[in-house]
Amino acid sequence: MKTALIACGALAGEVVALKEKHGWNAQVFALPALLHNSPDRIPPAVLTRIREARRDFDQVVVVYGDCGTGGQLDALLEREAVKRIRGPHCYEIYGHPIFNELMEREPGTFFLTDFLVTHFDRLVMEELGLDRFPQLREDYFANYTRAVHLVQRPDPHLAVKAQQAAEKLNLPLEIRYVGYGALESRLLELIGTQ
């Protein structure tokens, strides 16, 4: 069975690695991670990819959390009879099962993934205007008390970049190695071992 994996750009690298690890007969189609800045644009972008993929693939799986769509993504997927991995967002997916504990203990946590660390300057500093208006940091991050890097793969270069990102936000950094978290097990639920 040929599978199309329509993935959030923030998860796509890990989805490709899992595809190769498990030998899935699948192709990954990544959507831009910047769609998170306008969650209402996620469902139409996913729908376009679903319709394109149906021409050439036997099965379509969406690799996204709800990501702020307020249930719009799930409603669309129900109408299209397409499944997605469980989870509200990538932080919970990667951080499962410790994510809820981290949030309960300290709700003012700013989470970083390997993808977000790699693209921090573009996705956070530039997109939020902090590179041009550093005084906005207090407006955006006043209620945050720490940054937690949910590490998918140990990499000394990413560790340095995570520390720099936390410093730019004036937050202490915690590192938690989570690997793929629930991404792998939840994808296996939908795709199997083929």
Secondary structure, DSSP 8 states (H G I E B T S, - for coil): --EEEEEETTTHHHHHHHHHHHT-SEEEEEE-GGGGGSGGGHHHHHHHHHHHHTTT-SEEEEE---TTSTTHHHHHHHHHT-EE-S-SSHHHHHHTTTHHHHHHH-SSEEEEEHHHHHTHIIIIIITTTTTT-TTHHHHHHTT--EEEEEESS--HHHHHHHHHHHHHTT--EEEEE-TTTTHHHHHHHHH---
